């Protein structure tokens, strides 16, 4: 049994590189196998991918690059991740479409929400790349926007090596405490940094739940879709 009929899965870019720069095809194939299992179970699934395994606009800006140009480089990095994921999902027997916010007709469709919905209704996985097509927007914010526009029921926020939302960074504070559930207002009041505040506010205003969980643990995508209690549920309730 699954808890949802249509979900938006956000995949952290870092996981595509296994924590390193570039692509780790073994890691991506494991993700692809889980996505294919979800799709074959009848759940409609759309995916937004990050590009942190290649470029992060904010980090390039700190090194002196103009922010908007750095962000566009990051968007192109997400498309490389999209194509790798598409290839491996299709090797597991599930049709997949990539839609991008920056037009690149030889490799992907343009982002058209109603077409994306139609693909999902036909059982295809849809992967959204190139962020929002505009600088200064994180892929976390894009995940919220795409989930709302394609009428998904929940946003599943897969993170690299972090199994939920904590009151401080567990990588630097061993005493950090994890939340099982959290309201969006509490998240924003505490100024937590697991996801971009703009995306959090967008989900809150539209009463769209988020589940934060660890992509590094095998099987968590399937478990999240089943509605099992993993990670942290962030809700407007």
C-alpha positions in Angstrom: 0.0 0.0 0.0 1.1 3.5 -0.7 0.1 6.7 1.1 0.1 8.9 -2.0 -1.0 8.9 -5.6 1.3 11.6 -6.9 4.5 12.8 -5.3 7.3 15.2 -5.9 10.7 13.8 -5.0 13.6 16.3 -4.5 17.0 14.7 -4.9 20.0 16.5 -3.5 22.7 17.1 -6.1 25.4 15.9 -3.6 24.0 12.4 -3.6 24.6 12.1 -7.4 28.3 12.3 -6.8 28.3 10.1 -3.7 29.5 13.2 -1.8 32.2 14.0 -4.4 32.3 16.2 -7.5 31.0 14.5 -10.6 28.7 11.4 -11.0 28.7 8.1 -9.1 26.8 5.8 -11.4 26.4 3.1 -8.8 24.7 5.5 -6.4 22.5 6.9 -9.2 21.6 3.4 -10.3 20.4 2.6 -6.7 18.3 5.7 -6.7 16.9 4.8 -10.2 16.0 1.3 -9.0 13.9 2.8 -6.1 12.2 5.3 -8.4 11.4 2.6 -10.8 9.9 0.5 -8.0 7.7 3.4 -6.9 6.5 4.0 -10.5 5.8 0.3 -11.1 3.6 0.3 -7.9 1.3 2.8 -9.6 2.4 6.0 -7.8 2.9 9.0 -10.1 6.3 10.5 -9.5 8.0 13.8 -10.5 11.6 14.6 -9.6 13.5 17.8 -9.1 17.3 17.4 -8.9 19.9 19.6 -7.4 23.3 20.3 -9.0 25.6 20.6 -6.0 27.8 17.7 -7.2 28.9 20.1 -10.0 28.3 23.7 -9.2 26.7 25.8 -6.5 26.0 29.4 -7.5 26.4 30.8 -4.0 29.8 29.1 -3.6 31.0 30.3 -7.0 29.9 33.8 -6.0 32.1 33.6 -2.9 35.1 32.9 -5.2 34.4 36.1 -7.1 32.0 35.0 -9.9 29.0 37.1 -10.7 26.0 35.4 -9.0 23.6 35.2 -11.8 26.1 33.6 -14.2 27.2 31.2 -11.4 23.5 30.2 -10.9 23.1 29.5 -14.6 26.1 27.2 -14.5 24.4 25.4 -11.6 21.2 25.0 -13.6 23.2 23.3 -16.4 24.7 21.0 -13.8 21.2 19.8 -12.8 20.5 18.9 -16.4 23.5 16.6 -16.5 22.1 14.9 -13.4 18.7 14.6 -15.0 20.1 12.9 -18.1 22.1 10.4 -16.0 19.0 9.6 -13.9 16.8 9.3 -16.9 19.1 6.8 -18.5 19.3 4.6 -15.5 15.6 4.7 -14.7 14.8 3.6 -18.2 17.3 0.7 -17.8 14.9 -0.5 -15.0 12.0 -0.6 -17.5 10.2 2.7 -16.7 9.6 5.4 -19.3 11.0 8.8 -18.3 10.8 12.4 -19.6 13.1 15.3 -18.7 11.7 18.8 -18.8 13.9 21.8 -18.4 13.3 25.4 -17.5 16.0 26.5 -20.0 15.2 25.4 -23.5 17.5 22.7 -24.9 15.4 20.8 -27.4 18.0 18.2 -28.4 18.1 16.7 -24.9 14.8 17.5 -23.1 11.3 18.9 -23.4 10.5 22.4 -22.2 8.8 22.6 -18.8 5.1 22.5 -19.6 3.1 21.6 -16.4 0.1 20.1 -18.1 2.3 17.9 -20.3 4.2 16.8 -17.2 0.9 15.8 -15.5 -0.1 13.9 -18.7 3.2 12.0 -18.6 2.7 11.1 -15.0 -0.9 9.9 -15.7 0.6 7.6 -18.3 3.0 6.1 -15.8 6.1 8.0 -16.9 8.6 9.5 -14.4 9.1 13.2 -15.1 12.4 14.8 -14.1 12.6 18.6 -13.9 16.0 20.2 -14.6 17.6 23.6 -14.9 16.0 24.9 -11.7 13.5 27.7 -12.2 15.4 28.9 -15.2 16.2 32.1 -13.2 19.1 33.0 -10.9 18.7 33.4 -7.1 16.2 30.5 -6.8 17.3 27.3 -5.1 16.2 23.9 -6.3 14.4 23.5 -2.9 12.2 26.4 -3.9 11.7 24.9 -7.4 10.6 21.6 -5.8 7.8 23.4 -3.9 6.7 25.3 -7.0 6.7 22.3 -9.3 4.9 20.2 -6.7 2.1 22.8 -6.5 1.8 23.4 -10.2 1.7 19.6 -11.1 -0.7 19.0 -8.1 1.4 16.6 -6.2 0.3 15.6 -2.7 3.6 15.8 -0.8 7.2 16.9 -1.3 9.7 14.2 -0.4 13.0 16.0 0.4 15.9 13.5 0.0 19.1 14.7 1.6 22.7 13.4 1.5 23.7 11.9 4.8 21.1 13.7 6.9 18.1 11.8 8.2 15.8 14.7 9.0 15.6 18.2 10.4 17.7 18.9 13.5 17.8 21.9 15.8 21.4 22.5 14.8 23.8 21.0 12.3 24.4 17.3 13.4 27.7 17.3 11.5 29.2 19.9 13.8 27.1 19.4 16.9 26.9 15.8 18.2 24.2 16.9 20.7 21.9 18.1 17.9 18.3 16.9 18.4 16.2 15.7 15.5 12.5 16.6 15.1 10.0 13.9 14.2 7.4 16.5 13.3 7.7 20.3 12.9 5.3 23.0 11.7 6.5 25.4 9.0 6.1 28.3 11.4 8.4 26.6 13.9 10.9 25.9 11.1 11.0 29.5 10.0 11.0 30.9 13.6 14.1 28.7 14.4 15.8 29.8 11.1 16.6 26.2 10.3 18.8 25.7 7.2 17.9 22.2 5.8 15.9 23.8 3.0 15.6 27.2 1.5 13.2 29.5 3.5 11.4 30.6 0.3 10.4 27.1 -0.6 9.3 26.4 3.0 7.1 29.5 3.0 5.6 28.6 -0.4 4.7 25.1 0.9 3.3 26.5 4.2 1.1 29.1 2.4 -0.3 26.3 0.2 -0.6 23.7 2.9 1.8 21.2 1.2 3.6 18.8 3.5 7.3 18.0 3.3 9.1 14.9 4.5 12.9 15.2 5.0 14.8 11.9 4.9 18.2 10.4 4.2 18.9 9.3 0.7 22.0 7.5 1.8 19.9 4.8 3.5 18.7 2.2 0.9 15.0 1.9 0.6 14.0 5.2 2.0 12.3 6.5 -1.1 10.0 3.5 -1.2 9.3 3.8 2.5 8.6 7.5 2.3 6.0 6.9 -0.5 4.4 4.2 1.6 3.9 6.8 4.3 6.2 5.2 6.9 7.4 7.4 9.6 11.0 8.2 8.6 12.9 11.4 8.8 11.0 14.6 9.7 7.5 15.6 8.7 7.1 19.4 8.2 3.5 20.4 8.0 1.3 23.5 8.1 -0.9 21.9 10.8 
